[in-house]
Amino acid sequence: MASANNNLGYVSVEGAEGQFRGASLVVDQRGIPMDFRYTDPIRPSRLERILYGSALDVYLREELILQSLLGAVETSPSLWICNEGDLLEPLKTAGKGRAIFLAPSTHAPLEAAGAVEPTGEAEVLLIQADSVSAPLRASFSPGTRPDEIKQVVTLLVEAARTMELLEPFGRIEKALFSLKEE
């Protein structure tokens, strides 16, 4: 990799029970937190729901929450990771860098760490990040160049040596729950 910054940025935006909130967590290659940001819960009023109509969800998630989170981050990651496919394109745009949607798979492990296998879906690959776990399902933005994909795979394999790649999403969820209780 050309950059010495191998930090990974995780973003989660949730909307439940008429309330929206989100958080971002930037970690180093060992999973140690470098930056954490969150939004206070947003509960749209009845009038806002009427005026925005079906665009309300997109506006709140992408423009209000996601852009706010990424604008507040002081430690920029080399790669942004989201756990929701609908956030991939807005994340790439707002994050001004590489972004992927990463999810678990039920596929049998591939040959070795770093192995990549197409899924048959456009821009979706299985990536074997470590030598024993099931491969991860990774979605890339349309038009992502093969050299960029290779760099992302290398970054994920390096990080998987010292951390579980999807685990930070659990930390975000627990942090948001903890903040809700306070």
C-alpha positions in Angstrom: 0.0 0.0 0.0 1.2 3.5 -0.8 -0.3 5.0 2.3 1.1 4.4 5.8 -2.5 4.9 7.1 -4.0 1.4 7.5 -6.8 2.4 9.8 -10.3 1.0 9.1 -13.4 3.1 9.5 -16.7 1.5 10.4 -20.0 3.3 10.0 -23.5 2.2 11.2 -26.7 4.1 10.7 -29.9 2.7 12.2 -33.5 3.6 12.0 -36.0 2.0 14.3 -39.2 2.9 16.1 -39.4 6.2 14.2 -35.9 7.2 15.5 -32.6 7.5 13.6 -29.0 7.5 14.9 -25.6 6.6 13.7 -22.0 6.2 14.8 -18.5 5.8 13.2 -15.5 4.1 14.7 -12.0 4.3 13.3 -9.6 1.6 14.5 -6.0 0.8 13.8 -4.9 -2.6 12.4 -5.2 -4.2 15.9 -8.7 -3.0 16.4 -7.8 -0.3 18.9 -10.1 2.7 18.7 -8.6 5.9 17.2 -11.8 8.0 16.8 -15.4 7.5 17.7 -18.3 9.7 16.7 -22.1 9.4 17.1 -25.2 11.3 16.5 -27.9 12.0 19.0 -31.2 10.3 18.2 -33.2 12.1 15.5 -37.0 11.7 15.8 -38.7 13.3 12.8 -41.9 15.2 13.6 -45.2 14.3 12.0 -44.9 17.4 9.8 -41.4 16.4 8.6 -42.7 12.9 7.8 -45.5 14.5 5.7 -43.3 17.0 3.9 -40.4 14.7 3.2 -42.5 11.7 2.3 -40.6 8.7 1.1 -37.4 10.8 0.9 -37.2 11.2 4.6 -35.4 8.0 5.3 -32.7 8.7 2.6 -32.3 12.3 3.8 -31.9 11.4 7.4 -29.6 8.5 6.9 -27.4 9.7 4.1 -27.3 13.5 4.3 -27.9 14.3 7.9 -26.4 11.4 9.8 -23.7 10.0 7.5 -22.3 13.3 6.3 -22.4 14.6 9.9 -20.4 11.6 11.2 -17.8 11.7 8.4 -17.4 15.4 8.7 -16.6 15.1 12.4 -14.0 12.3 12.2 -10.5 13.6 12.9 -8.6 10.4 12.1 -9.3 9.5 8.4 -9.2 5.8 7.7 -7.7 4.1 4.6 -11.0 2.3 4.1 -14.6 2.9 5.2 -16.7 -0.2 5.9 -20.4 -0.3 6.2 -22.7 -3.1 7.2 -25.6 -2.0 5.1 -25.6 -2.1 1.3 -27.6 1.0 0.9 -24.9 3.1 2.5 -22.1 2.0 0.2 -22.4 4.7 -2.5 -23.2 7.6 -0.1 -20.3 6.4 2.1 -17.9 6.4 -0.8 -19.0 9.9 -1.8 -19.1 11.5 1.6 -16.0 9.7 2.8 -14.0 10.8 -0.2 -12.1 7.6 -0.4 -12.5 3.8 -0.6 -15.6 2.2 0.9 -17.0 -1.3 0.9 -20.0 -3.1 2.3 -18.8 -6.1 4.3 -20.9 -8.9 5.6 -20.4 -12.5 6.8 -21.0 -15.4 4.4 -21.9 -19.0 4.9 -19.5 -20.2 2.2 -16.8 -22.7 3.0 -13.4 -21.2 3.6 -11.4 -20.5 0.4 -7.9 -21.9 -0.2 -5.9 -19.4 1.8 -5.9 -15.9 3.4 -6.1 -13.4 0.6 -8.0 -15.6 -1.8 -10.8 -13.9 -3.7 -13.7 -15.5 -5.5 -16.5 -13.8 -7.6 -20.0 -14.5 -6.5 -21.7 -14.0 -9.8 -23.1 -10.6 -8.7 -21.6 -7.5 -10.1 -19.0 -5.9 -7.8 -19.5 -8.6 -5.1 -16.7 -10.9 -4.1 -15.9 -13.4 -1.4 -12.7 -12.5 0.4 -10.8 -14.9 2.6 -9.4 -12.6 5.2 -7.9 -15.3 7.5 -7.1 -18.9 7.0 -9.9 -20.5 9.1 -13.1 -18.4 9.0 -15.8 -18.3 6.4 -14.9 -15.8 3.7 -16.4 -12.3 4.0 -18.9 -11.0 1.4 -17.6 -7.7 0.1 -19.5 -5.3 -2.2 -17.5 -2.7 -4.1 -18.8 0.4 -5.8 -19.4 0.1 -9.6 -16.3 0.8 -11.5 -13.9 -0.1 -8.8 -10.6 -0.9 -10.5 -8.9 -4.3 -10.0 -5.8 -2.6 -8.4 -8.1 -0.9 -5.8 -9.7 -4.2 -5.0 -6.3 -5.8 -4.5 -5.3 -3.0 -2.2 -8.5 -3.5 -0.1 -8.0 -7.2 0.1 -4.4 -6.7 1.2 -5.5 -4.2 3.9 -8.3 -6.6 5.1 -5.9 -9.6 5.3 -3.3 -7.5 7.2 -6.0 -6.4 9.7 -7.5 -9.9 10.1 -4.1 -11.1 11.5 -4.8 -9.2 14.7 -8.5 -8.5 14.8 -11.9 -9.9 13.8 -13.0 -7.6 10.9 -16.7 -7.4 11.6 -16.4 -7.2 15.4 -16.3 -3.3 15.5 -19.9 -3.2 14.4 -20.8 -5.0 17.6 -18.9 -2.4 19.6 -20.7 0.4 17.8 -24.1 -1.2 18.6 -23.1 -1.7 22.3 -21.8 1.9 22.5 -25.1 3.3 21.1 -27.1 1.1 23.5 -24.9 2.4 26.4 -25.5 6.0 25.3 -29.2 5.4 25.1 -29.3 4.1 28.7 -27.4 7.2 30.1 
